[in-house]
Amino acid sequence: MTRVERIRAALEVAFAPQLLEVEDDSHRHAGHAGARDGRGHFNVLIVSEAFAGMPPLARHRAVYAALGTMMETDIHALSIRAEAPAA
């Protein structure tokens, strides 16, 4: 399973999102200090009812928690856009 697939699977289980996009942006950071250890750079757009009523910081923390140890072993940088569905 690729990193993108593992990220996607973890977020689907945790949030049952209506929309989930995961982009591996690692190729744009080749030679960057954070890329030397093999961890990647990713962009996530996730829309889920689970985020309703949560402030942005809490949404980001929830995503980090759902990804667990991947934040230490696979992910160097993560850009997160976490939203609740429009009412």
C-alpha positions, 0 to 999 in steps of 0.5 A: 500500500502506498503512503497516499493509500495509507493516509486515505485509509486512515482518514476514511476510517476516522472521519467517513468523509464526503470528500477526501483528496490526498496529494503527494507533493514530495517531488517538489521538495527533493533535496529539502532537509525534511525529504532526506529521511524519506518522509513525504510532503502531502496535501489533504482536503477532507470534508466530513460531518465529524468536523461540524462545530470544531474550530480549525485547530481541533480539526487539524489535531483530529487529523494528526491523531487519525494518522498516528505514527505516520506523522513520525514515520512517513509524513514530514509536512502535511497541509490540511484543509479540513471542513464540515459540509456546507449547511 
